[in-house]
Amino acid sequence: MKYVEANGIRIRYQVEGSGPWVTLSHSLTTDLSMWDELAVSLAPTFTVLRYDTRGHGGTSAPDGAYSLEQLTADVLGLLDALKIEHTHFVGLSMGGMIAQHLALQAPQRLHRMVIASSTSRIPAATSAIWDERIAQARSQGTAALAEATLTRWFTPPFRSARPDLMARIAAMIAATPVAGYVGCAEAIRRLDITDRLPAITKPTLVVVGADDPGTPPAASEVIAAGIPGARLEIIPSASHLCCIEQPELFNRLVRDFLED
């Protein structure tokens, strides 16, 4: 693991492979290890950059509400520090929200983009849900979020079949600093860029699990319809972390799209 100072924080990152750059951006309450299998799949063809988002893993977790514009500026600061002029970008959930902002804010830095298990708008009706999650994290710690999160992230058969993996991901959730969770949750809950999607000009693949309750296929359909020329792929028998539940199919879709 390596670290760099960028946009006022210390960012942990990892680089592997060789070829054109591809940057991977993880979900809320995970870290760059979420991408272990995809990184292995891409490394023979691409130089893979993974990083911990502000408030997660080994990256600084300052107090206060974050914004998606700020999380996007973190990415640009990291790219600048590593002297990466252009990159493909793969983002899942929160990472997919960052991808959309990056395509709007700095399209000149991007080649192709994959938006997985994400959305372009958080309905105002879910505000109470985010209030509850933030309050629970503050009062009980992020470990208290693990059980409900795993229920949303994976289908029941997969959870039953992989207790070892569930324990590892629960530990990742619990390791997320409370300040990082709250900061990023405040950024996510304010997302509303559906009307801006037609301005995105980069080739885009949109991927979602068929059984994802948090960012259901309908949300990905909106993204794919809004971005000119975007392609939508729905992965069967998968929920929110489809990159972990169906890694072979997910990795093949991403690799084939980036190599096209």
ZIJOUR-V295487 format. One record per backbone hydrogen bond with DSSP energy under -1.0 kcal/mol. NH is the residue of the N-H (numbers start at 1). CO is the residue of the C=O. If there is no record, write none. Layout:
BEGIN
nh = (NH & NH)
co = (CO & CO)
END
This chain:
BEGIN
nh = (2 & 4 & 6 & 9 & 11 & 13 & 14 & 16 & 18 & 22 & 23 & 24 & 25 & 30 & 34 & 35 & 36 & 39 & 40 & 41 & 42 & 43 & 45 & 46 & 47 & 48 & 49 & 50 & 52 & 55 & 56 & 59 & 60 & 66 & 71 & 72 & 73 & 74 & 75 & 76 & 77 & 78 & 79 & 80 & 81 & 82 & 83 & 84 & 87 & 88 & 89 & 90 & 91 & 92 & 93 & 95 & 97 & 98 & 99 & 100 & 101 & 102 & 103 & 104 & 105 & 106 & 109 & 110 & 111 & 113 & 114 & 115 & 116 & 117 & 122 & 126 & 127 & 130 & 131 & 132 & 133 & 134 & 135 & 136 & 137 & 138 & 139 & 140 & 141 & 144 & 145 & 146 & 149 & 150 & 151 & 152 & 153 & 154 & 159 & 160 & 161 & 162 & 166 & 167 & 168 & 169 & 170 & 171 & 172 & 173 & 174 & 175 & 176 & 181 & 182 & 183 & 184 & 185 & 186 & 187 & 188 & 189 & 191 & 193 & 196 & 197 & 199 & 200 & 205 & 206 & 207 & 208 & 210 & 211 & 212 & 219 & 220 & 221 & 222 & 223 & 224 & 225 & 226 & 227 & 230 & 231 & 233 & 235 & 241 & 242 & 244 & 245 & 246 & 250 & 251 & 252 & 253 & 254 & 255 & 256 & 257 & 258 & 259)
co = (13 & 11 & 9 & 6 & 4 & 2 & 50 & 48 & 43 & 47 & 88 & 49 & 90 & 27 & 31 & 32 & 33 & 35 & 36 & 37 & 38 & 39 & 42 & 42 & 20 & 16 & 22 & 14 & 12 & 60 & 53 & 56 & 10 & 183 & 67 & 68 & 69 & 70 & 71 & 72 & 73 & 74 & 75 & 76 & 77 & 78 & 80 & 79 & 109 & 21 & 112 & 23 & 114 & 25 & 116 & 92 & 93 & 94 & 95 & 96 & 97 & 98 & 99 & 100 & 101 & 102 & 106 & 107 & 87 & 203 & 89 & 205 & 91 & 207 & 191 & 123 & 124 & 126 & 127 & 128 & 129 & 130 & 131 & 132 & 133 & 134 & 135 & 136 & 137 & 141 & 142 & 143 & 145 & 146 & 147 & 148 & 149 & 150 & 155 & 156 & 157 & 158 & 162 & 163 & 164 & 165 & 166 & 167 & 168 & 169 & 170 & 171 & 173 & 177 & 178 & 179 & 180 & 181 & 182 & 183 & 184 & 185 & 188 & 120 & 193 & 194 & 196 & 197 & 113 & 231 & 115 & 233 & 235 & 238 & 209 & 216 & 216 & 217 & 218 & 219 & 220 & 221 & 222 & 223 & 227 & 204 & 206 & 208 & 153 & 240 & 241 & 241 & 242 & 246 & 247 & 248 & 249 & 250 & 251 & 252 & 253 & 254 & 255)
END
